[in-house]
Amino acid sequence: QVQLVESGGGLVQAGGSLRLSCTASGRTFNSVSKAWFRQAPGREREFVAVVNWNGGRTYYADSVKGRFTIDRDNAKNTVYLEMNTLLPEDTAVYYCAVAKSTTSPWEPLSTNIPDYAYWGQGTQVTVSS
């Protein structure tokens, strides 16, 4: 049984930092992309960041570009999201996700929810002003 478990969320003041982790069990996902999405109250789930299978390519939502960094450690079957200069509008439940299939080098990394097969349960991030 595949499980993705996020950790690292919490309450932080605006301008602060958090580092989220997501570890998979039950299967290794070293050949597919991994991503982070988030969902704020009353809003749809939205893309945050994605990293390709070996960490060589990343892509970010405009709203987090320059503040967040996604990376992965395939030996630990883990993906991370380093979040700096946090803003109140970053408050949301953050979800990690694993892509359904591999991405060719010439293909863009997916930002679409249907392209992801496995999801974590989410971790709450609250940024106070």
N, C-alpha and C positions, 0 to 999 in steps of 0.2 A: 504494500500500500504506500503510495507516494504521499509525502507530507512536506509542506513548506512552512517553516516556523520563523516568523519575524520577531525581532527584539530590538531594543534600543530607543523606543519611543518614550515620550514623557512631556513634562511641562518645562518650558524654557522662556526666558525673556527675549523680546525682540533684540536682534543683533547677536544672539547666541548661536550655539552650534549643537548638533546632534549627529550621531553616526548610527544608522540603521543596519542591521544584519538580517540575512535570510538564509537559513540553512535547509537544504533538502535532504530527505531520507527516503529510503525505499528504492531509489534509483539514482544513477548519476546523470547529469545533464551537461556534460562537458562539450557537446557538439552543437548546442543551440544557444540562441540569444536568451538573455534574461533581462527583465525590465522592472521598473517601479511605476506604479500608478497611485493616484490618491483620490479620495472622495471626501469632500466637505459636506456638512449638513445641508440638505435641500438641493444638492447639486449632483450632476452626473459624475461618474468616475472618469478621471482624466489621466492622460499620459504624463509621466514626469521625465523618465530617462530610460535608456536601453544600452546594453553593452553586447557586443558580439561574442562568439564562442570563446575566443582566446584573449579578450580584453583589448584587442587592437583597434576596434572601432567603437565609438560611442555617439549618442545623439541625445539632445536635451530639448525639453519644451522651452520656449522663449522665456517663460516666466521664471525659470530657475537657472538659465544659462549663466555661467560665471559665478554662481553661488553653490551649486550642488555638483558633486562628482560621484559617478558610478564606477565601481570596479568589481572584480571577481577573483576568487581564489578557487580554481578547479580542484586543487588537492583537498580542499575542505568542502567542496560542493556548496559554496557560499557566495552570495552576491551582497555587496555593500552599497549604501548610499550615504555619503558624507554631505551634511547640510550645514552650510555656513551662512552668516548674515541673515538669519531667519527673520521672516516678517509675519505679522499676524495673519496675513492672507495665506500663509503656508499651513495654517491649522487644518488638519484633515486626518482621516485614517489612511495610512500608507500600506499598500499591498505590493508584495513582490509577485512576479509571474514568470513562467517559463514558456518559451515559444513551442508551438506544435511541431515545427520542422526547422531544418537548417536553412540558413540564408547564404546564397551565393555571394562571392566577393563583389559582384557588380550590382547586387540588389540593395536597395535602401533597407535599413533596419526598420522593423515594423513598429508603428505606434498605435496599432489597432487592437482593441480588446479581443475580437474574435480570433486573432492569430496566436493567442496564448492559451495553452492547454491546462496548466496547473497554476493554482493561486494559493497564496497564504491566507491566513485568517485576518490579517491586518494588525497594525500597531498604531495607537493614537499618538499624534504629535499635536501639541497645543502650544501656540506661541502667544504670550501675553504682551500687551503694548505698554 
